[in-house]
Amino acid sequence: MFLATVLIGGSFIAVENLAGLINPFSLILLRFLISAIILSPFVLFRQKLRRQVIPTLKRGAIISLFYAGFFILQLIALEDTTALNTGALYTLTPLLTALFSIFFFKDKISIKQYSIFFLAVISTCGVIFKGSLDLLLSFSLNEGDLVFFISMILMAFYSIVLKLFQKNEAPIVMVFSILLGGSFWMFLILILFDIPLNWSFIKGRYAFDIGYLIIMTTLLTLYLYQKATAVLNPKIIMSYIYLNPAIVAILVAIFNGIVLDYIVWIFIFISCISTVLLQYILHQEKKV
């Protein structure tokens, strides 16, 4: 899950670059379609895996509604809001997942969990706002933030539905089914609303960004999530989100040559400790 979190951290930078370039439905279709094409030989050329595709397609199509919905709304939101705002709001996703898990899995949220959730939110917001009180006080919400909040709900439900719908199929087969389902929904929307593809706009740096999203945060991350879901509950999986702002900050510093203030490094350290503590508490309470 740590590797998946690092890859997702990089996707925030790529998605921000691609926001507004072409219609979100067209972009997600391209992302899912190419991913499915790349993955198809590994599934269809093996008889054992090929037999699992048809029984898995229905569940994969349902799961893909939540997965694709998150990315579509994220792209739409970033046309009206900033990565700073979405990063701050995204820290609420683990808590949303924990609250939904109460109803779906009869989970309980202990006082320890609430305390660590609070500490994790504070520390990750410290990274997002660069330890600046002025930046924090200037934070305001807009329509784009409301759209992104809805996408967070979809992401929380995605992790829950993934757990509910998992059976004995190979993880790679479920990933393939999710990609096929997502491609179908996106294609259907493009046809119904007569939305142009405009894929010719994706060139140069944009081609690199979409390539990263396809390989790293669609194929690989979907597979890692599917593997992790077999042994971990949604609360544990989503708790890794608290590392995202720290990872994004470090990646931006590395690739853009930005020197992070010492206060940011302090908050990065606290967010890492918070994530480790939350993981420990969730695993311990899972055993009880």
N, C-alpha and C positions, 0 to 999 in steps of 0.2 A: 504493500500500500504506500510505502514511502516513495518508491520509484514512481508510482502513478501520480502521487501528489506533486512531485518535481515536474513531471511532464505537463500536468494541468497548469502549474504555475507559469510555464512557458507559453501555454495557450492563451492566457489573458493578454499577453503582449501581441500575439498574432491576431487574435480576434479584434482587438482595438484597431490594428492597422487595416483590417478588412472591412470594418463596419462602414456601411454607406457606399461601398464600392459597387456592389450589385444587390439585387433583391435577396433578402435572407433565405427565402425558400429555395431559390436557385443555388445559392452558395452551399446550403446544407445538402441539397440533392447531389451536387458535384462531389462533396466530401464523402457522403455515404456510398454513392455509386462507385467511385474509384476504389474506395476501401473494400467494397464487396467484390469487385473484379479482382483485386489483388489477392483477396482471401480465398476466392472460389476454387483454385486448383488444390489447395491444401484440404478442402472439405470434399469436393465433388469427385476427386480422383481416388478417394479411399472409401471402399464399399461400406465399412462399418459406420463411418461418419455420414456418408450420403443417406443412409437409411434413417438417420435421426433428423434430417432436415425438415421433412414434411410434418412430422408430429410436433416439431418445435416452432414452426412458422407462425401459428396463431398467437402463441405466447410472446414470441419475439416481436410481432407486429404491435401488440398492446404495449409492451415495454418501450418500444421505439417512440410511441406517442409522447411519453414523458421525457425521454432522452433527447429527441429531436426538438421537442417543445422548449426545453431549457435553452438550447443553443440559438433557436430562432428568436426567442424573446430577449436573449442576451444581446444579440446583434441589433435588434430593434431598439432596445434600451440605450445602447451606446451611441445611437444617433442623436439622442437628446440629453444624455448625461455623461459623466466622466468615469474613467477607470477607478478614480479615487472613491467616488460614491458607491459604485458597484462592489468594490473591494471591501468597503466598510459594511455594506448590507450583507455581503456573502458570509460574513462571520456568524450570522444568525442561523445559517442552514443546519449546523449540527444540532442546535437547540430545537429547531422545527422538527427535525428527524426524530429526536428523542421524544418530543411531545406526541407525534403521530404514532410512534412505536408503542405508546401506552395503550392505544386503541387496537392496534393490529396484532401486537405480540404480548399484550398484558405486561409490558415492561414497567418498571418503576424508576422514578428519578429521585435518587437520594439527595440529602442535603450536601453531601460531599460532591456529588456530580454538579449540582447547581453552583456550588462555590467555585469549582474548577472551570465550569462554563463561563462564569462571570469573569474570572481572572484571565481566561483565554481571550474573551472578547476585548477586554481592556488592553491586553498586551498586543493583540493583532491590530487594534485601532491605533495603538501607539506607533506601530510600524507604518501603517497606512498614512497617518497624519504627520509622520516624520518627527514625532515628539513635540510638535508645535501646538501650543494652546490656541494661538490665533487661528491656525488652520482648522482646528477642531471647532472653534466657535463660529467660524464662517461656513461650516458645513450646513447645507440646506437641501431639502428634497424637492424633486420636480416630477413631471409625468413619466420621464424615463425611469426614474427610481421605482415608481409604482409598477411599471412593466417588469423591471428586474426582480422585484419582490415576488411577483407571480411566478417568474421563472425559478426562483429559489424553492417555491412550494412544489413545483414540478420535479426539481432535482431531489428534494426530500422524498417525494413519492416514488421516484425512480428507484432509489436504493431499497425502499420497502417492497415495491412490486417485484424487483429483481429477486429478492429473498423469497417472496411468496410463490413465485412462478418457477423457481428452480427445481428441477427433478434430477434424473440421473444422466442427462445428456452431457456430452463433452462440452467444456466451456467454449471451445472454438466454434462449435455448431450453434450455440445460443448467440454468440457474437455475430455470426454470419446471418442468422435469422433476424436479429435486431437491425442489421444494416439493410437487409432486403426489405423489411417492414418499413423502416424509415425512408428508404428510397421510394417505395410505393406511395406513401402518404405525401411526400414532397412533390412527386410527379403528378399526383391527382390534383393537388392544390394549384400547381402551375397550369394545368390544363383547364381546370374549372374557372380560374380567374384570368386566363390568357396572359400570364406573366412571362416576359421574354427571359431567356437564359443569360445572355450577355457574358458568356464565359470567356469571350475574346478579350475582355477587360483585364483578366487575371494574367499578368505578365510581370517579368522582372522580380522585384521584391515581393509582390503579391503572390507570385507563383511559389516562392519559397515559403511564405506564410501558410498557404493552403496545403503545401506538401507536408509541413510540420504537423498541421492539424490532422491530416489524413493518416500519416504513419504513426506519429507519436501519441496523439490524443484521441484518435478514433480506434484504430486497430489495436495498438498495444495497451492503451488505458482500458478500453472495453474488456479486453482479455484479462487484464490484471484484476479489474473489478469483479468479473465473473468468477475468477479463481478465489478471490478473497471472500466473496459472498457465501461460498460453500462452507466456510469455517467461522466466519465472523458475522455478528449482527449489524444492522444498519447504523446503530449509534456509534459503534467502534469504527466503522468505515468512514462515516462522515466527520468524525472528530479530527481526522487528518487535515481537514480544511483549514484549521487554525495555523497550519504551516504555510499556506498559500501566500499570504502577504509577505512573509519573510523571504520565501523563495523568489517571488517576483522582484522584491527589492534587491536581492543579491544578484539576480540575473540582469536586471537593468543596470546595476552598478558595474557588472563585469563587461557587458556588451556596449554600454554607452559611456564607459569611462567616468562614471559618477562616483564621487567619494561620499560614503554614507557618514552622517554625524554619529558621534559616539552614543548619543541618546537612542538613536535608531537601533544600533547594535545591542543596546541593553534590552530594548523591547523585543528584538528578535530572539535574544537568549531567553527572556521570560516566556515568550510564546512557545518556544521549543520545550521548555521545562513544563509548561502548562499542558502541552499535548502529551508528553510522556506520563505525567501524573494522571491525566484523564484516561489514557490507555490502561494504566495500571489499575485504576479504580474500576473501570468498566470490565476488565478481564477478571478481577477479583470478585466482583459482584455477580458476574456471569457464572462463576463456579458455585455460588451459594444456592 
